[in-house]
């Protein structure tokens, strides 16, 4: 692997400045933005939408609507197809993600071939494949009703809980957000993602690909 330092992401596939809320890429409600800095030298790499309270409430409301009013929480095969499409899109833009991580997080290129990028993608695939293997419904061993001495049946049914907040730090931004998304989405929850302000681009890129 080449030790040559990498510059900011190529303009051929620019970073995403907007928020993804209710399937729409949009600016922050107050039109605010903030700068994304290169931690290696402090230079400005670009900007991103500065979300506020109104955006947060909109995102929570959209996630709640998706959980309660669509088939996401109950249709496992639909979730599997959607997550597989997201993974394919992320793999397609893996090289761009690599350069963004090096630029905005200061990640050594070597780490992007492991814990910063490649390994999280592999773990995401595992969650997708596990949808078909997970024991969503299982019957416990036969038991005897202690009041009637008659056989009884007990079942365990695993269900999603609703809207999940995924708040991630700056140090392994892509991997930590992806693993939070994988577990929550694969089990039928919906997610409001809040990345660290130091490393927002990897999260906005996920939003761009999930809305494609």
N, C-alpha and C positions, 0 to 999 in steps of 0.2 A: 504494500500500500504506500502510495506516495505521501511524503511528509509535507508536500507543498501546501502552504496555507490557502484557504479558500476565501474569496471575496463575497460580497452580498449576492443574494439570489439573482439569477439571470432574469432580465426583463422580458425574455421570451415567454415566461410563465410567471407573472408577477404574484406577489403575495396578496392575500385577500384582506382588505381593510374593513369590510362590513360585518355586521352581526347576522346570524341566521336565526330568525324567529318565525315560527308558524310557517315554515317552508319558504320564507322570503328572505333574500339577502337585502339588508337595509342599513342605512346609517343610524347612529344613535339618535334617540328622540330629540336630544338637545343639540344635535349636529356636532357634538364635541369629538375631538380626536386627541391622541397623545402619541409621542414619538417612541419608536422602538430603537434601542441603542445597541450597538455592537459592544459587548463587554470587553473585547480585546483592546479596543482603542477609544471607546466612547463616542465614536462617530454615529451619526443618525442614519439608520438603515431605511427608515420609512415611517409610516404612521398607521394607526388602527383606530377604530371607533371606540370612544370612551363611553361605555354603557352606564346608565344611571338607574335610579329607582323605577322610573316608568318602564324602561326596557326590561328590568328584572321582573316586574309584575306581568308584563306582556309575555315573557318567556315562560313563566310559571303557569300562566293561564293557558298558553298554547300546549304546554306539556300535559296539563291536566285534561284538556279537551281531547288530545290524542289518546290518552290512556282510557278515558271513559267513553268516548264517542266513536272510536274506530275499533278495528279488529286486532290491533297490535298486541294487546294484552292476552288475547285468547287464541290467536292463530299462530302456532309455532312455526309452521312451514313458511308463512309469509315473513315472519321475522328472520328465518334462516336465509331466505332469498335476498332480503333487503341487506342484511349484514354481509352476505357474500359479495353483493354488488359493491358495497362500501369498501370491503377489503380489496377487491380487484382494482378499484379506482385508486386507492392509496398505493398499491403496488405499482400501478402504472406511473404514478408520480413520485416514486420512491427517491429517485435521484434529486428531484427538486426539494423534497422533504429533507434529504440529507444536507443539502446546501443551506437550507433555512435553519436547520438545527445548529450547524456549525456557526452560522452568522449570528443568530439571535441568542443562542444559549452558550456560545463559546465552547461547544462540544468538540473534543478532539475527533478527527475523522475516523480514527481507529474505533472509537466507542460507537459510532453510528453503524458499524458492522456487527455490533453486539447489542448491549443493553439499551442504547439510545434509539435504535430504529428497527434493526432486523429481528431481534428477539420479541419485541412487542407485537410485530406483525404475525409471527408464528403463534404466539399465545392467543391472539385474536382469532386465528383460524381454529385453534383448539376449542374455544368457546362456541364457535359456530357449529362445529362437528358434534359437540357434546349435547346440543339441543335434542338430537335424536336418541341419545344414550341416557339422558338424565331420567331418574325415576320420579316423574311428575306426580304419579299416583301409585301408591303401593299399599298392599294389604298387610297388616300386622298379623302375627301368629294368632291362631284361634285362642279365644279366651272364654272363660265361663263367667256369666253374669253372677255376681256374688249375692244378688238378692233372689234370683229365681233358679239358680243352678242350671240354667240353660246356656247352650253355646251362644256366643255373640261375635260379631265381626267389628273390627276396627280398621279404619283406613286413614292414611296420611295423604293429603292433597297439597301440593306445593303451588302457591299462587303469588303473582307479583303484588307489590305493596302500593305502587303509585308513582309519584314524581320523586326522582332522586336528584340531589344536588351533588355535582362532581366538581370539587374544588381542588386544584392541583398546584404544586409548587413549580419553581423555575428550573430546578436542577436536572430532572429527567422529564421534561414536559410532555413529549410525545408518548412515551411509554406509560407514564402514570395515568394520563388521561385515557389512553386507549384501553388499558386494563379495566378502568372504572366503567367505561362505556360498554366494554364487552360483557362483563358480568351483569350489569344492570339491564342492558337492552336484550341480551339473550334470554333473560328470565321474564321478559314481558313488561318491564318498567319503562317509563320515559325519563329523560334526563335533561337537566339544565346544567350546562358545563360552564365553569368559571375558571379560566386559566389564569396563571400569574401574569401581572402586567408586564413583567420583564420578557415573557416568552409567549405572546399571544398568537403568532402567525401559524404555528402548527395546529392550533385549535381552529382558527378560522379556515384553514385549508380543509380540515376534516368536515367543517360545516359546508364548504363549497362542494365537496365531493358527495356528501350525503344528500344534497339538494339537487344534484344533477339528474 
